[in-house]
Amino acid sequence: MSETGSLQSFISEVKNGGLMKTTHFAVSITVPTDANNRTTIPGAFASSQALKKYIMFCDSTNLPGTSLGTVDVSAYGETRESPTQRIYDPVNLTFYVDNDMNIKKFFDAWINSIINPITRNHAYYKNYTTLVDIIVYDSEHHEKYKVTLHEAFPKSVSDIQLSYAGEGVMKLSVSMQYRYYTVFNYETNDVIESAVNTKISNFLKQKIGDKTTSNLSGGFYNSLSFQQSDYIVNPATFQSQFQ
């Protein structure tokens, strides 16, 4: 095909299907709770109304990147790289700070709940990690792509520069660390990547029966099909299956 033909085909595809814009997105944060279903962050900063404000004030973020850690292997002949692990890049969120500074207070409270700034006591991992959803919309505001960060927590809360020179709007940057992410497929109403292997998947299917989807919806949390409590399994029983 000629270069002119290729260009015309590209223009036609763009006109018919369009291109995804970087400005159509939303971020959703689930408030971390402890084993007794109590929020680990002061309620004034974690109410439903406050969370809606945080979502609305999110100015920018990024879809997570991933790579494979590799090592050089040379059993015989030439050396080749072999993957050993998946590496997940942090997700950065930037927020406009409201006039009451509640967005700043929310993340201050969250990171303080992980390691107490006075006693230096560490919280339990399950009590400060949570789910973070990043949803991408098309130009007609239809959901097209959703990434869920599992076991997410703020790794760093940026400093904010103050100055008499200028009248800039205050912004807060937060770097979120997480264990892994899953991608939701809106066409099949399921996730693209399964976060558990077949052996664990089959074990959990025996425990929770027909509440599962074909691949457990990629993890232990999926509010679209079942509740987190459906996945509560006795740890001793769970571990004994794989020893």
N, C-alpha and C positions, 0 to 999 in steps of 0.2 A: 504494500500500500504506500502511496506517495505521502510526503510530509504534509501536503495540503489536505489529503483525505484524512490523515490521522488527526490533524488539527480540527477539521470539521466534525469528526466523530467525537472528539473530546468536548467541543463546544456544545454539541447536541446532547451529550450525556449530562453536562452541567446544567443546561437549560431544563432538561426533563427531570433530573433527579436532584439537582442542586448540590451545594457543598455545605457541610456542617460548619456552623459558626462557633467560635470560642466563647461567645457572650451568653449562650443559652444553657444555664446550668443551675443546680441547686445543691446545697449541702445539708444533710440531716445528721444530728448527733443524738445518740441515745444516752441519757444520763446514767453514769455508773451507779450500781446499787450493790449493797452488801448481801450476805446470805439471808438476812431477814427482810429483804426487799425494801430497805431504807436507803435513800440516796446518800452517797458518801460526800456529796458537795452540799453546802448550806442551801436550804430550800429556796431562799430568796433569789439565788442566782441560777436555780435549776428548775424553775416552774415552767409549765407549758407555754405560758405567754412570753417568758424570757427567752426560751429556746427559739420561738418563732422569730424573735427580734435578731438573735444571733445568725439565723439562717438568712434573714433578709439583709443583714449588714455585711455578709461575706462578700468581699470585693473580688477576690481571685483565689484560685486553687490550681492544682494540677492532677491529672489522671496519673496514677502510680506507674512507675517504671519497674521493670524487673530484669534481672540478668542471671547468668549461670556462673557460679564459681567453678573453676576448673583446675586440674593438676596435670602435669606432663607425665604420661605413661609410656614406658618403653619395655614391653615384655620381650620383644624380638623385632629387630629391624628398626624402622624409623620411629621417631617419637611422635605421639599424637596427644592432643588435649582431651581429657575425659571430664565430663561434668560431675561435680560432687554435691552441689547444693544450689538452691535458688536463693537469690539475694533480692530483697525488696527495698526499693528506694523510699525514703520518707516522703510524706505528703505535706505540702506547705499550704497553710490557709492564711489569708490576709483579711482582716476585718476593719471596717470603719468603727471607730469607738464612739458610742453614744454619749450624750451630754451628762449622764449620770455615772459614767465609767463602769457600768454593770458588765459589759463584755470583758473588760480587763479584770474585774473582780472575779468573774466566773472562772477564767483560766488560772488566775492566781490561786483561787480556792482549790481547783482541780489538782494543780501541780503540788500544792501544799498537802493535799490528802494522800499523795504518793509517798513523800518523805517529809515528815513534820519538820519545819524549819527551826524549831526550838529544841525539841527532844531528839531529833534525828532518827526517830523511829520509822521503820518501813511498814507500809500497809500491805495487806495480802494482794497478790497479783490480780486475782479474780474480782476484787472489790474496786479497783480503779481502772480496769480496762473495759472497753465497750465497743459498740458498733458505730461506724461512721459511713454514711452513704453519700456518694457523689453521683448525681443524676444529670445526664446530658439530654437536652430537648432539641427537637428540630425547629424550623422557623414557624411551624404551626402549633408549637408548644406540646407536641406529643413526646412522651418518654421514649428514647431510642437506645440508651446505654446507661447501665448502672453498675458502679463498682462499690462493693461493700468491703470496708476494712475491718478485719476481725481482730479482736483483742487490741484495740487501739488506745493510745494514751498520749498526752502531750510530752514530747521529749524536751522541747525547749519553748519558752515564751520570750519573744524578743524584747529588747529595750525600746523605748520610745524617746526620740529626740525632741526636746523642747527648745524653742527659740523665740525671741522677740522680733527677729527679722523675718517678716513674711506672715501670711495668714493661712498656712496650710491646714488641711484636715488631718486629725490624728488617726493613725493606722496602727494595728497590732498584728504581728506575724507570729504564727504558731506552727511548729513543726511536729507532725503527728507520726509516731512510730507504731507499728502494728506487726502481728505475727504473719499474716498472709492476707490476700484479698481474693474475692470471687467476683466474677462478671455475670450479671443476670442477662438472660436471653429472653426478650419480650415476645419473640415469635413462638417459642416452645414453652414459655412460662416456667423456665427452669434455668439453672446456672450453666455456664459454658464449661467451667473448670470445677471438677470435684476436688474437695480439699481433704478427702479421706480415702484410704486405699480400699480395695475390694474386700479384704478380710474384715476390716473394721466395719465397713458398710454393711456386710451381710450380718455381722453380729448385732448391729443396732437395728436392722430390719426385724430381727427376731424379737427384739425387746419392745419395739414400738409399732410393729405390724404395718397395717395399710396406711398409716399416717405418713409414711415416707414417700418420696418421689423416686424416680429411677436411680438417682445418684445422691439422695439425701440432700438435694438442693445445695450441694457444695459445702456443707458445714453443719454446725450444731445450732444455728439460728436462722430462721426464715419466717418472719411474721406473716407472710402471705399464705402459708399453708398450715403451720402449727406453731405452738408456743415453745419457748425455751424449756419450760418444765417438762415437755414431752421427752427431752433428751437426758433427763437426770437418770444416771445409771450408777449403781453401787461401784465405787472405784475398785474395790477388792475383786468383785466379780468380773469387772471389765478387764483388769490386768491379768487375771488368771487365764483368760481366753487366749493370750498370746505368749505365754511362758513356755 
